[in-house]
Amino acid sequence: MGKRRSEPAEPVEAEIPLGKYLASTEKRVRDRAIRSLAAFVLKSAEETGLSLEPKELSKLWKGIFYCYWMSDKPLVQQQLAQELANLVLMIAGIKMDAAGERIERVPSKVDDTARALAALDFFQGFWSTVHSEWHGVDKFRINKYYLLMRRFVHAGLQLLALHGYPSILVQRFNAIMRGTDGPLSSNNVRVPDSITYHVCDIFLDEVEHSLVELEDTDVTVPILELLSPFMELAATSQSKRMFERVMASVLTPFLSECERRASHDMQDRKRRRVESEASEPLYDSIFSRVQAEADDDEDDEDNTMASIHKQALQRVVAVASGSDTYAPSRRKLYDLWKTAQERDVS
């Protein structure tokens, strides 16, 4: 989507706006409050060397969380969820519209990577607050918070994509997702399983959507790096239900589609399974931008999907071999690899 011009925004003070402004039913009022909040976060980051203090972030996010709780009208909830998620990109210097689409990059004297890291600090603050406040969310409001989490997962992935997936940002993103307060933390009683389940359910879809919106055709997605936290979660979680959820929502769909595409690309191999009519290609944007890592196997030289599939399984085995891997999960992950090897031989 091409860049669009917009009217210059009215200058705002860099401050934390009152909750009633963030939760206002008037979009104009909310927009001003959001811009004021973004300016405050970036100013605070710049004053501390583009590093946001955890205590300050906690205070800030508790206020934002409450403001979101105050918004009861469905349309306002949806718009506010998008506007709050847009803050991640606004802090990184990327101007967004109300639909979450990029308009332009805001010029700044501050290094783009440094601003992006500050944005990820803000992103981390969101997850810390969601976990600490989750006990106070009643069942009638839970779906609005699932929506907010989806928007933030998307914003984090969009941030990586728009910067071209530099390793420093990908590593920071993964560290947040797998950290003590991250949604993919293993065996952490502070992180509700429902949050982890939800992130597993939406992750591949949001990676796909973040790439659909990407204009730069040269950007390749390091999908195996992005899936590493889920492999680690599957290996280390002591919950059978968690293992099954990670496999069913993330790893199995990815590996199956990768294998299907690899088989389709290999003209000298016949498919061993009959596909149903409902089986359609999945995650086209991901697989059109994925790039295999360096591989010395000449058999896979002309088949990127075969290389990706093999490398994904190698990572699964490596994770399963870890000292902190839960024994029952280790056996299941090894079986996954053995089954794939047997199919290749046959």
Wavefront OBJ file of the C-alpha trace (Angstrom):
o trace
v 0.000 0.000 0.000
v 1.407 3.359 -0.989
v 2.152 6.126 1.424
v -0.594 8.614 2.044
v -0.386 12.254 2.895
v -2.217 13.561 5.914
v -2.865 16.944 7.437
v -0.209 18.115 9.928
v -1.186 17.032 13.415
v -1.811 19.616 16.089
v 1.199 19.905 18.447
v 0.708 18.210 21.793
v 2.434 18.238 25.166
v 4.578 15.219 26.014
v 2.586 14.003 29.005
v 0.428 11.162 30.264
v -3.148 12.096 29.346
v -6.066 11.607 31.675
v -7.765 8.249 31.326
v -11.050 9.793 30.263
v -9.343 11.206 27.155
v -7.860 7.859 26.120
v -11.222 6.163 26.582
v -13.242 8.973 24.989
v -15.885 8.061 22.426
v -14.676 11.003 20.315
v -11.886 9.902 18.009
v -10.391 13.398 17.838
v -9.958 13.449 21.608
v -8.452 9.945 21.626
v -6.055 10.771 18.791
v -4.694 13.759 20.673
v -4.318 11.713 23.863
v -2.512 8.921 21.999
v -0.079 11.370 20.357
v 0.568 13.004 23.710
v 1.279 9.622 25.266
v 3.610 8.605 22.420
v 5.528 11.879 22.776
v 5.822 11.329 26.525
v 7.175 7.783 26.163
v 9.724 8.792 23.540
v 10.820 11.846 25.540
v 11.254 9.682 28.627
v 13.253 7.163 26.610
v 15.506 9.833 25.131
v 16.169 11.345 28.567
v 17.348 7.958 29.834
v 19.438 7.082 26.788
v 16.514 5.472 24.972
v 15.996 2.985 27.774
v 12.650 3.009 29.543
v 12.742 2.289 33.281
v 10.650 -0.772 34.275
v 9.073 1.011 37.257
v 7.999 3.972 35.144
v 6.684 1.656 32.456
v 4.682 -0.264 35.036
v 2.998 2.912 36.313
v 2.323 4.050 32.759
v 0.876 0.739 31.628
v -1.366 0.315 34.649
v -2.937 3.642 33.753
v -3.357 2.636 30.116
v -4.769 -0.744 31.127
v -7.392 0.975 33.276
v -8.293 3.355 30.457
v -8.880 0.428 28.146
v -10.994 -1.220 30.834
v -13.160 1.938 30.900
v -14.014 1.697 27.180
v -17.227 -0.287 27.015
v -18.561 0.499 23.551
v -17.438 -2.243 21.095
v -16.405 0.141 18.302
v -14.445 2.343 20.703
v -12.777 -0.769 22.145
v -11.656 -1.926 18.699
v -10.376 1.489 17.705
v -8.610 2.057 21.035
v -6.958 -1.383 20.860
v -5.514 -0.466 17.465
v -4.505 3.014 18.589
v -2.712 1.696 21.675
v -0.880 -0.933 19.614
v 0.095 1.786 17.132
v 2.047 3.399 19.970
v 4.712 0.709 19.539
v 5.303 1.906 15.992
v 4.862 5.601 16.773
v 7.601 5.384 19.411
v 9.802 3.788 16.758
v 9.167 6.804 14.517
v 6.642 5.177 12.185
v 3.461 7.163 11.683
v 0.325 5.047 11.495
v -3.290 5.678 10.605
v -6.321 4.556 12.598
v -6.425 1.216 10.751
v -2.879 0.403 11.755
v -1.407 1.014 8.309
v 1.874 2.839 7.806
v 1.674 6.359 6.449
v 5.282 7.478 6.668
v 8.463 7.323 8.724
v 8.879 10.357 10.962
v 12.306 12.019 10.519
v 14.413 11.992 13.659
v 17.974 12.612 14.771
v 17.736 9.488 16.884
v 19.044 6.224 15.429
v 16.222 4.066 14.015
v 17.423 0.944 15.819
v 17.647 2.766 19.147
v 14.086 4.035 18.743
v 12.926 0.552 17.789
v 14.516 -0.878 20.939
v 12.738 1.784 23.020
v 9.503 0.747 21.323
v 10.194 -2.861 22.322
v 10.722 -1.708 25.922
v 7.212 -0.277 25.725
v 6.043 -3.552 24.143
v 7.527 -5.470 27.072
v 5.745 -3.190 29.535
v 2.445 -4.173 27.966
v 2.963 -7.892 28.638
v 4.166 -7.320 32.184
v 1.034 -5.354 32.957
v -1.334 -7.796 31.257
v -0.030 -10.594 33.460
v -0.116 -8.607 36.681
v -3.625 -7.269 36.030
v -5.160 -10.365 34.429
v -6.726 -11.569 37.680
v -8.875 -8.450 37.689
v -10.351 -8.989 34.215
v -13.873 -10.350 34.454
v -15.200 -12.926 31.995
v -17.386 -10.346 30.259
v -14.370 -8.264 29.275
v -11.905 -11.026 28.454
v -12.465 -10.940 24.693
v -11.593 -7.242 24.490
v -8.252 -8.035 26.132
v -7.650 -10.913 23.742
v -8.206 -8.388 20.964
v -5.718 -6.010 22.567
v -3.127 -8.799 22.804
v -3.630 -9.679 19.147
v -3.084 -6.057 18.159
v 0.130 -5.880 20.183
v 1.514 -9.130 18.786
v 0.834 -7.727 15.337
v 2.482 -4.386 16.166
v 5.605 -6.123 17.471
v 5.880 -8.260 14.342
v 5.139 -5.263 12.144
v 7.972 -3.372 13.833
v 10.407 -6.183 12.975
v 9.170 -6.411 9.387
v 9.350 -2.668 8.710
v 12.963 -2.638 9.939
v 13.888 -5.657 7.834
v 14.289 -8.108 10.744
v 17.724 -7.040 12.028
v 19.059 -9.675 14.421
v 19.254 -7.229 17.350
v 15.500 -6.547 17.161
v 14.526 -10.174 16.527
v 16.586 -11.317 19.511
v 15.063 -8.619 21.716
v 11.538 -9.524 20.566
v 12.139 -13.218 21.315
v 13.662 -12.388 24.694
v 10.516 -10.445 25.598
v 8.187 -13.212 24.452
v 10.133 -15.878 26.376
v 11.110 -13.698 29.341
v 9.816 -14.023 32.876
v 6.940 -11.653 32.114
v 6.562 -12.760 28.500
v 3.517 -14.625 27.189
v 5.643 -17.670 26.258
v 7.339 -18.104 29.629
v 7.527 -21.773 30.656
v 6.088 -23.126 33.926
v 5.524 -19.630 35.276
v 2.530 -19.379 37.584
v 2.483 -15.610 37.021
v 1.650 -16.092 33.349
v -1.905 -17.409 32.881
v -2.138 -20.326 30.453
v -5.012 -18.581 28.672
v -2.665 -15.790 27.578
v -0.090 -18.257 26.254
v -2.788 -20.251 24.463
v -4.074 -17.115 22.780
v -0.637 -16.043 21.565
v -0.061 -19.535 20.164
v -3.405 -19.452 18.371
v -2.794 -16.132 16.634
v 0.958 -16.050 16.041
v 1.303 -17.504 12.545
v -1.693 -15.511 11.324
v -0.178 -12.279 12.626
v 3.222 -13.021 11.060
v 1.386 -13.537 7.781
v -0.623 -10.314 8.130
v 2.454 -8.273 9.005
v 4.075 -9.454 5.762
v 1.003 -8.877 3.597
v 1.240 -5.200 4.516
v 4.973 -4.997 3.771
v 5.948 -2.927 0.731
v 9.643 -3.832 0.605
v 9.832 -6.896 -1.638
v 13.458 -7.623 -0.705
v 12.749 -8.339 2.964
v 13.012 -11.999 3.954
v 11.478 -13.302 7.154
v 13.648 -15.338 9.570
v 10.718 -17.579 10.370
v 12.758 -20.225 12.201
v 14.079 -17.570 14.569
v 10.556 -16.323 15.208
v 9.373 -19.864 15.908
v 12.268 -20.688 18.239
v 10.432 -19.432 21.377
v 7.554 -21.802 20.589
v 9.944 -24.727 20.122
v 11.519 -23.907 23.483
v 8.099 -23.617 25.103
v 7.030 -27.010 23.721
v 10.237 -28.590 25.005
v 10.314 -27.092 28.490
v 6.663 -26.816 29.512
v 5.613 -29.443 32.046
v 1.993 -29.130 31.001
v 0.676 -31.709 28.543
v -2.072 -29.314 27.458
v 0.471 -26.578 26.788
v 2.617 -28.914 24.694
v -0.412 -29.971 22.676
v -1.522 -26.364 22.162
v 1.900 -25.214 20.910
v 2.111 -28.152 18.535
v -1.465 -27.873 17.235
v -1.490 -24.078 16.803
v 2.073 -23.301 15.704
v 4.619 -26.006 15.003
v 2.511 -28.708 13.328
v 0.725 -26.294 10.926
v 4.060 -24.741 9.934
v 5.892 -28.048 9.485
v 2.986 -29.635 7.618
v 2.653 -26.740 5.193
v 6.404 -26.614 4.716
v 6.486 -30.337 3.962
v 3.515 -30.048 1.611
v 5.213 -27.295 -0.352
v 8.517 -29.186 -0.412
v 6.783 -32.275 -1.802
v 5.009 -30.173 -4.404
v 8.296 -28.621 -5.503
v 10.135 -31.949 -5.813
v 9.171 -33.285 -9.237
v 10.941 -36.613 -8.693
v 8.959 -37.506 -5.580
v 5.388 -38.685 -5.361
v 3.184 -37.554 -2.573
v 2.618 -40.189 0.104
v -0.606 -38.701 1.342
v -3.871 -37.767 -0.320
v -4.786 -34.138 0.215
v -8.411 -33.283 0.815
v -10.173 -30.786 -1.396
v -10.229 -28.400 1.548
v -6.434 -28.384 1.736
v -5.305 -25.028 0.438
v -1.927 -23.296 0.556
v -1.360 -21.556 3.868
v 0.788 -18.578 4.799
v 1.724 -17.545 1.260
v 3.365 -14.327 2.427
v 5.544 -16.188 4.914
v 6.679 -18.863 2.483
v 7.239 -16.404 -0.351
v 9.652 -14.445 1.850
v 11.279 -17.225 3.828
v 14.939 -17.946 3.287
v 16.784 -21.133 4.136
v 19.908 -20.940 6.212
v 23.235 -21.970 4.705
v 23.134 -25.702 4.024
v 25.754 -28.029 2.600
v 23.216 -30.636 1.519
v 23.250 -30.562 -2.278
v 20.018 -32.577 -2.471
v 18.093 -29.614 -1.110
v 20.000 -26.966 -3.022
v 17.150 -26.268 -5.438
v 14.339 -26.818 -2.954
v 14.077 -24.042 -0.392
v 11.046 -25.595 1.273
v 12.856 -28.895 1.801
v 15.750 -27.012 3.380
v 13.455 -24.998 5.637
v 11.610 -28.126 6.709
v 14.836 -29.982 7.490
v 16.308 -27.012 9.357
v 13.111 -26.600 11.384
v 13.299 -30.248 12.442
v 16.983 -29.855 13.290
v 16.084 -26.980 15.582
v 13.359 -29.077 17.190
v 15.868 -31.844 17.897
v 18.410 -29.339 19.250
v 15.824 -27.881 21.621
v 14.662 -31.347 22.654
v 18.254 -32.197 23.574
v 18.459 -29.336 26.059
v 19.146 -29.995 29.721
v 15.925 -28.255 30.804
v 13.677 -30.177 28.421
v 10.760 -31.972 30.063
v 11.338 -35.728 29.538
v 7.876 -36.607 28.120
v 8.134 -33.692 25.684
v 11.642 -34.759 24.662
v 10.327 -38.170 23.596
v 7.496 -36.623 21.602
v 9.792 -34.182 19.819
v 12.257 -36.947 18.977
v 9.361 -39.005 17.624
v 8.353 -36.071 15.444
v 11.836 -35.978 13.957
v 12.022 -39.778 13.503
v 8.660 -39.879 11.739
v 9.790 -37.181 9.319
v 13.022 -39.076 8.655
v 11.110 -42.259 7.908
v 8.886 -40.476 5.427
v 11.933 -39.053 3.653
v 13.511 -42.503 3.379
v 10.325 -44.087 2.066
l 1 2 3 4 5 6 7 8 9 10 11 12 13 14 15 16 17 18 19 20 21 22 23 24 25 26 27 28 29 30 31 32 33 34 35 36 37 38 39 40 41 42 43 44 45 46 47 48 49 50 51 52 53 54 55 56 57 58 59 60 61 62 63 64 65 66 67 68 69 70 71 72 73 74 75 76 77 78 79 80 81 82 83 84 85 86 87 88 89 90 91 92 93 94 95 96 97 98 99 100 101 102 103 104 105 106 107 108 109 110 111 112 113 114 115 116 117 118 119 120 121 122 123 124 125 126 127 128 129 130 131 132 133 134 135 136 137 138 139 140 141 142 143 144 145 146 147 148 149 150 151 152 153 154 155 156 157 158 159 160 161 162 163 164 165 166 167 168 169 170 171 172 173 174 175 176 177 178 179 180 181 182 183 184 185 186 187 188 189 190 191 192 193 194 195 196 197 198 199 200 201 202 203 204 205 206 207 208 209 210 211 212 213 214 215 216 217 218 219 220 221 222 223 224 225 226 227 228 229 230 231 232 233 234 235 236 237 238 239 240 241 242 243 244 245 246 247 248 249 250 251 252 253 254 255 256 257 258 259 260 261 262 263 264 265 266 267 268 269 270 271 272 273 274 275 276 277 278 279 280 281 282 283 284 285 286 287 288 289 290 291 292 293 294 295 296 297 298 299 300 301 302 303 304 305 306 307 308 309 310 311 312 313 314 315 316 317 318 319 320 321 322 323 324 325 326 327 328 329 330 331 332 333 334 335 336 337 338 339 340 341 342 343 344 345 346
